[in-house]
Amino acid sequence: MLPVFIGLGIFWLTCIASPVNDCMRYFLPVAGCLPLVFCLAAVFSREKSEITV
C-alpha cells in the first residue's frame, strides 16, 4: 500500500510545483485515484485496529 501513497504523493507534489498547478487536467490522475486511496486507507486502518484489539 505504501507505493500507492508514495506515487500519488510525488505526482501531487509535482502538480503543486509546476507552473500550471491550477489546471485541472494535470490533477485528474490524482483525483481519479482518490477513491481507491480512501478505500485502501479504510481497509488498512480496519486491519490495524483488529490486530490491536
C-alpha positions in Angstrom: 0.0 0.0 0.0 2.9 2.3 0.6 3.9 2.5 -3.1 0.4 3.8 -3.9 0.7 6.6 -1.4 4.3 7.5 -2.4 3.5 7.6 -6.1 0.4 9.6 -5.6 2.2 12.0 -3.3 5.0 12.5 -5.7 2.6 13.3 -8.5 0.6 15.6 -6.3 3.8 17.5 -5.3 4.8 17.7 -8.9 1.4 19.2 -9.7 1.9 21.8 -7.0 5.4 22.7 -8.1 4.5 23.1 -11.7 3.8 26.5 -13.2 0.3 25.2 -14.4 -0.8 24.0 -10.9 -4.2 25.5 -11.3 -5.0 23.4 -14.4 -7.4 20.6 -13.6 -6.3 18.3 -16.4 -2.9 17.8 -14.7 -4.6 16.9 -11.4 -7.1 14.4 -12.9 -4.9 11.3 -12.2 -4.7 12.3 -8.6 -8.5 13.0 -8.4 -9.2 9.7 -10.1 -7.1 7.7 -7.6 -8.6 9.3 -4.5 -11.5 6.8 -4.1 -9.0 3.9 -4.3 -6.7 5.6 -1.8 -9.6 6.2 0.6 -10.7 2.6 0.3 -7.1 1.3 0.9 -6.8 3.6 3.9 -10.1 2.3 5.4 -9.1 -1.3 4.9 -5.7 -0.7 6.3 -7.0 1.1 9.4 -9.6 -1.6 9.9 -7.0 -4.4 9.7 -4.7 -2.5 12.1 -7.5 -1.9 14.6 -8.5 -5.6 14.5 -4.9 -6.7 15.2 -4.6 -4.4 18.3 -7.9 -5.4 19.8 
